[in-house]
């Protein structure tokens, strides 16, 4: 038997955290804390919301640390950036 996905992701560009929070608040949608999550193209900002029928949605921005296909890994962030 199959399982449903626990969330889906929407890529937002540009990713402006404050603007997104204001938009969600205007529509009575609570945005969870900002995270830096891995995605298919690297690590970048994301936040989770819950839709009106209970679906979890990840709203994700462009990567701060892009995936490098030449070496097939995603570099870890360094202390300076």
C-alpha positions as a Markdown table, in Angstrom:
| # | Residue | x | y | z |
|---|---|---|---|---|
| 1 | Unk | 0.0 | 0.0 | 0.0 |
| 2 | Unk | 1.3 | 3.5 | -0.9 |
| 3 | Unk | 1.8 | 6.4 | 1.4 |
| 4 | Unk | 1.0 | 10.0 | 0.9 |
| 5 | Unk | 3.8 | 12.6 | 0.9 |
| 6 | Unk | 4.1 | 14.5 | 4.1 |
| 7 | Unk | 4.5 | 17.8 | 2.3 |
| 8 | Unk | 5.2 | 19.5 | -1.0 |
| 9 | Unk | 7.5 | 22.3 | -1.9 |
| 10 | Unk | 7.0 | 25.5 | -3.8 |
| 11 | Unk | 10.1 | 27.5 | -5.0 |
| 12 | Unk | 9.7 | 31.3 | -4.5 |
| 13 | Unk | 12.1 | 33.8 | -6.1 |
| 14 | Unk | 12.9 | 36.2 | -4.8 |
| 15 | Unk | 12.5 | 34.9 | -1.3 |
| 16 | Unk | 11.8 | 37.8 | 1.0 |
| 17 | Unk | 11.0 | 36.4 | 4.5 |
| 18 | Unk | 9.3 | 39.5 | 5.9 |
| 19 | Unk | 7.1 | 40.0 | 2.8 |
| 20 | Unk | 6.1 | 36.3 | 2.8 |
| 21 | Unk | 5.3 | 36.5 | 6.5 |
| 22 | Unk | 3.1 | 39.6 | 6.0 |
| 23 | Unk | 1.3 | 37.9 | 3.1 |
| 24 | Unk | 0.6 | 34.7 | 5.1 |
| 25 | Unk | -0.5 | 36.7 | 8.2 |
| 26 | Unk | -2.9 | 38.8 | 6.0 |
| 27 | Unk | -4.5 | 35.4 | 5.0 |
| 28 | Unk | -4.4 | 34.0 | 8.6 |
| 29 | Unk | -1.8 | 31.5 | 7.7 |
| 30 | Unk | 0.9 | 30.8 | 10.3 |
| 31 | Unk | 4.4 | 30.6 | 9.0 |
| 32 | Unk | 6.9 | 28.5 | 11.0 |
| 33 | Unk | 10.4 | 29.6 | 11.7 |
| 34 | Unk | 12.9 | 30.1 | 8.9 |
| 35 | Unk | 15.1 | 27.2 | 8.2 |
| 36 | Unk | 18.1 | 26.5 | 5.8 |
| 37 | Unk | 17.1 | 23.2 | 4.2 |
| 38 | Unk | 18.7 | 21.0 | 1.5 |
| 39 | Unk | 16.8 | 20.7 | -1.8 |
| 40 | Unk | 17.4 | 19.4 | -5.3 |
| 41 | Unk | 19.6 | 22.4 | -6.1 |
| 42 | Unk | 21.3 | 23.1 | -2.8 |
| 43 | Unk | 20.8 | 24.5 | 0.6 |
| 44 | Unk | 18.6 | 27.6 | 1.0 |
| 45 | Unk | 16.0 | 29.4 | 3.0 |
| 46 | Unk | 12.6 | 27.7 | 3.6 |
| 47 | Unk | 9.6 | 27.9 | 5.9 |
| 48 | Unk | 6.7 | 25.6 | 6.3 |
| 49 | Unk | 3.0 | 26.6 | 6.4 |
| 50 | Unk | -0.2 | 24.5 | 6.8 |
| 51 | Unk | -2.8 | 24.9 | 4.1 |
| 52 | Unk | -6.5 | 25.3 | 4.7 |
| 53 | Unk | -7.2 | 21.6 | 4.4 |
| 54 | Unk | -4.2 | 20.5 | 6.5 |
| 55 | Unk | -1.5 | 20.0 | 3.8 |
| 56 | Unk | 2.0 | 21.0 | 4.8 |
| 57 | Unk | 3.7 | 23.2 | 2.3 |
| 58 | Unk | 7.4 | 24.1 | 2.2 |
| 59 | Unk | 8.0 | 27.5 | 0.7 |
| 60 | Unk | 11.6 | 27.5 | -0.5 |
| 61 | Unk | 14.0 | 30.2 | -1.8 |
| 62 | Unk | 17.0 | 29.8 | -4.1 |
| 63 | Unk | 20.0 | 28.1 | -2.7 |
| 64 | Unk | 22.7 | 29.9 | -0.8 |
| 65 | Unk | 24.9 | 26.9 | -1.2 |
| 66 | Unk | 24.2 | 25.4 | -4.7 |
| 67 | Unk | 24.6 | 21.7 | -5.5 |
| 68 | Unk | 27.9 | 21.1 | -7.5 |
| 69 | Unk | 27.3 | 18.4 | -10.2 |
| 70 | Unk | 31.0 | 18.3 | -11.1 |
| 71 | Unk | 31.8 | 16.8 | -7.7 |
| 72 | Unk | 28.4 | 15.4 | -6.9 |
| 73 | Unk | 27.9 | 16.9 | -3.5 |
| 74 | Unk | 26.5 | 20.0 | -1.8 |
| 75 | Unk | 29.2 | 21.9 | 0.1 |
| 76 | Unk | 28.7 | 22.7 | 3.7 |
| 77 | Unk | 28.5 | 26.4 | 4.6 |
| 78 | Unk | 31.7 | 27.9 | 6.1 |
| 79 | Unk | 32.0 | 30.2 | 9.0 |
| 80 | Unk | 32.5 | 33.2 | 6.8 |
| 81 | Unk | 29.5 | 32.7 | 4.6 |
